[in-house]
Amino acid sequence: MRRAWAVGLLACLLVATLTGAAAADERALVVDGVDLDRHPQVTLDVAAPDMSPADAGRAAFEVHEGGTLVDADVVAEQGGQQQVILLIDTSGSMAAGNVSATVREAATRFVDAMPDGTHVGLMSFATTTTVHLAPTPDHDAVRDEISGLLTAGRTALYDAVVEAIDEFDAAIDGPRFLVVLADGEDNQSTVEEAEAIVRLRASGVTLHGVELRTAVADLDALRALSESTGGSTHATDDADGLTDAYDAVARAIPARFTLGFESRGHGSTPVELVATAGDVTWTGRVTLDLPERPQGAFPVAPGPTDVSTTARMHPLVLVLGLALAWAAIATAYLAIVPPVMRVGLDRRGGPVRGRLVDRAAGLAESGLRHGPWADRFEDMLDRSGIRISAGQFLVRFAGLNVVVAFVGSALQGSGLAVVLLAVVAILTKVWLGWRADRRRTRFADQLEDTLQLLAGSLRAGHSLLQAVNSVADEAPEPTSREFRRIISSTRVGQDLSHALATTVERTGSDDFAWVAQAIAIHREVGGNLAEVLDTVASTIRDRNQIRRQVEALSAEGKLSAWVLMALPVGVVAFLGLVNPSYLARFGQSLVGLAMAGTAILMMTLGFLWLRRIVHIDF
């Protein structure tokens, strides 16, 4: 049972972590240009890395100046100031298999992904470098040149990179990207790697590399060139992966936008940008140094405050949330104010209200009877002192889940809804266990008085069944209820010893097991049962005194364990509220996910270890 709890806790935490990581698909916007010459009109040049052309066409922007949502005009740049040169390795090794054909296909697809107006050039290199086409907005011409590429010669990578730098049009003042495909080490260049890196940095060109791994491939060289310019490197083991590698490079070339809005701020003013395309969100922030408000000028009324940026729901999630809301309202109405008040008693003595609720409870009961864990579930409710049937409990649990799922979907989406459902299931299990433990503890604490009451009734001349009935009438809960069940069992023909053994199993009381054994022995051999019960009561009293002393001595350790386990969870929750982007970084890389998973695993092991230390078996 303890292992099952540990596995369940670990699984829930992992699901919560991975779900939170998946839900936090948030990327960065880069503000690389600010125009304040026409203040209060402000113009921002914004780049959105990893935004595809399709996303750029449907992206919705929000601009918040000083925490206030302002109206902004957004223009997606068509690439007129952007230059891209494709530098393709055409050495003899590229002719192996069907590599050259795959390269032409992948490069053509890359050109198709470039925004209209982007100046695209084409160069190839082997022993020497060939300029097929200078950067041009005519993408059809670039595709034609790609289809005519031929392979022959050796590899002069660094020479080709330096020559490609000079082919960019100096008259176009915009970002420049060099996309290099290579499959082997440089064995022909007269230019050294260090010189090529210096030239790249001085030119302002961003290099992205595509490496086809072979026996002679030099991935480190291409990676060093790309990292020196802030670019990326994508490697593939076969020709079939070239298309995916080129697609990744196309996404790495950022989409660009121009945002214009009328500023109402003065002095140092923070501006936050939010772009949403589908389920992906890009965010950025810049602080503007605006002119101070003139003396005596009246403050400008703030614009409309955004109230929806914290919850961006997909339309399907909104529809599902509304459906769940109506289901929750209907469930609550049927459970509390049914149309027909038909009061009856189920086998536990609780009222059953409403025909639909009664029917749902009946269906749940029928399903439980065919389930493998029906008996365990019934026993769990029995030990917890729940006085409604298992079917009614499941109906209420389902209604609670509907409400929780709706709240999670409305606040954060389906990811939070799944996490909250898992939390509700675990908390329900914990609550039932807590009720069972509290009930068992109360029964054990009342046992001393119970035995004195039994012994007094026997001394007064009552029979054993009459003494048990006296306890059922006069003892407090839960003792009175348990003894009433003993009387009810004997009235339907069950042996008293068997009824007592069933009560021992239900209450889980080791002390009451002694009482049941003493009564069973007395019924077989006879004797003074009142004196036996007094002796058992004295023994139980001494045991309880020692148990309470042990609990008092271990209370500090238990409290320390709770604090140690709650502190990391509380810190994570606090950071999630005040700085969500800080935690979102853990879900943006494999290393972050591994760190989060390791932390969860260590927390689980620490919980089990501390629980073992502070738990006293008595």
Secondary structure, DSSP 8 states (H G I E B T S, - for coil): -HHHHHHHHHHHHHHHHHHHHHH--EEE-EEEEEE-TTTTEEEEEEEETT--HHHHHH-EEEEEETTEEE-EEEEE--STT-EEEEEEE-SGGGGSTTHHHHHHHHHHHHHHHS-TT-EEEEEEESSSEEEEEEEES-HHHHHHHHHT----S---HHHHHHHHHTTS-TT--S-EEEEEEE-S---S-SS-HHHHHHHHHHHT-EEEEEEE--TT--HHHHHHHHHHTT--EEEESSGGGHHHHHHHHHHHS-EEEEEEEE----EEEEEEEEEEETTEEEEEEEEEEE----TT-----------STT----HHHHHHHHHHHHHHHHHHHHHHS-SS----B-TTS-B---HHHHHHHHHHHHHHHTSTTHHHHHHHHHHHT--S-HHHHHHHHHHHHHHHHHHHHHHT-HHHHHHHHHHHHHHHHHHHHHHHHHHHHHHHHHHHHHHHHHHHHHHTT--HHHHHHHHHHHS-TTHHHHHHHHHHHHHTT--HHHHHHHHHHHHT-HHHHHHHHHHHHHHHH---HHHHHHHHHHHHHHHHHHHHHHHHHHHHHHHHHHHHHHHHHHHHHHHHHH-HHHHHGGGSSHHHHHHHHHHHHHHHHHHHHHHHHH----
